[in-house]
Every structure is written in C-alpha cells, then in structure tokens.
Amino acid sequence: MNLMMLLDMAAAGFDDRIAFGTHDHGVTYAELLVRAQVGAAQLRELGVEHLVYVATNGPEFPVALFAAARAEIPLVPMNYRLGQDQLHELLAKHPSSLVVVEEEVRALVGEAGRARVTPSEWMAMTDPARGGDPGPEPFDPDAIALLLYTSGTTAAPKAAVLRHRHLSSYVMTTVEFAR
C-alpha cells in the first residue's frame, strides 16, 4: 500500500467530502486527487528529484505530499524557522528540487539554482484547470515518501526516512478509514 492508494480510495468513496479546510473553502478528496495528479505532472516536467517544503502548514502541504507521492519523489519538509546557514546546509543535500517557500523566508533559501515557488504559486501550479497527464500509478511501498529532518538541537539535523508503507500502515492501523 502507498499514499496514493489511500487517496484513490478516499476519492473513490468520498469524492465530495471535504478533505481539509472549511465547508465553504475546503478541498474535497476528488479535488485533492486531481491536484496531486496535476502537481505530479508539473514535478515530472521540471525533472526534480525532491519537493522541498519550507512554509507553514496549510492546504498546500497535503497537496505537496500527494503530488510528490504521485510523482514518485520524496517530500522534504524543512523548518522555516531555521537560520540561513542551516537551511543552506540541508538544501545542499537536495540540489535537484522544487522548493515551496514562504515569501518571508524566500531570501534565506537563496538562489542556488533551484526553482522556488510560494505556497500560493504552488496551488496555482496544481490548479485542476491546468490538466496534465497523471502518469503511471506508483505502487512501490518501499519508495521514500518523506525525508523528515530532526531538529538538530544537539547535532546537525539528520533525515529520518519514511517510506510509503510506513505512512500508509500508520494511517490504516491508527484510525478507522474515512472517519
């Protein structure tokens, strides 16, 4: 099982249910699935190997998670409160990446040849109206879904590898599906 299978199941069974957000301004499971497909097509077109997320948590984050899963690349969330040196050190480990970054910390991320977009630009990139080839259905449960960096309070931050099977297993064993 992988993250996209979870989203496919949710979209097939509860397409018009709000996945996140408010009743008036939320994103349904069906829209999340399409945004993931469109986002994956954008990521493949850019040829990136990682999707780095340096922003506050909002609707852009789950779209990024599922788009990266669909594109079969890891999502790499980074703490937007890190200093410039720490951010540069971590970003250097992911040279071929698209960075979703808050405008307030965009200068800290620097140029470094990486494509950078704000969270609102990311949502525009995944707009269902853009369309895009959803590409092949990823099925490798051992593929890396997330690279989660430790806080680095006593040493340099290290990446914890979370695979699709880890995350999908956690979801399926800790909550009743669709609750």
C-alpha positions, 0 to 999 in steps of 0.5 A: 500500500502507498499514499496514493492508494489511500487517496484513490480510495478516499476519492473513490468513496468520498469524492465530495467530502471535504478533505481539509479546510472549511465547508465553504473553502475546503478541498474535497478528496476528488479535488485533492486527487486531481491536484496531486495528479496535476502537481505530479505532472508539473514535478515530472516536467521540471525533472526534480528529484525532491519537493522541498517544503519550507512554509507553514502548514496549510492546504498546500502541504497535503497537496505537496505530499500527494503530488510528490507521492504521485510523482514518485519523489520524496517530500522534504519538509524543512523548518522555516524557522531555521537560520540561513546557514542551516537551511543552506546546509540541508538544501545542499543535500537536495540540489535537484528540487522544487522548493515551496517557500514562504515569501518571508523566508524566500531570501534565506533559501537563496538562489542556488539554482533551484526553482522556488515557488510560494505556497500560493504559486504552488496551488496555482501550479496544481490548479485542476484547470491546468490538466496534465497527464497523471502518469503511471500509478506508483505502487512501490511501498518501499519508495521514500515518501518523506525525508523528515529532518530532526531538529538538530538541537544537539547535532546537525539535523539528520533525515529520518526516512519514511517510506510509503508503507510506513505512512500508509500502515500508520494511517490504516492501523491508527484510525478507522478509514474515512472517519 
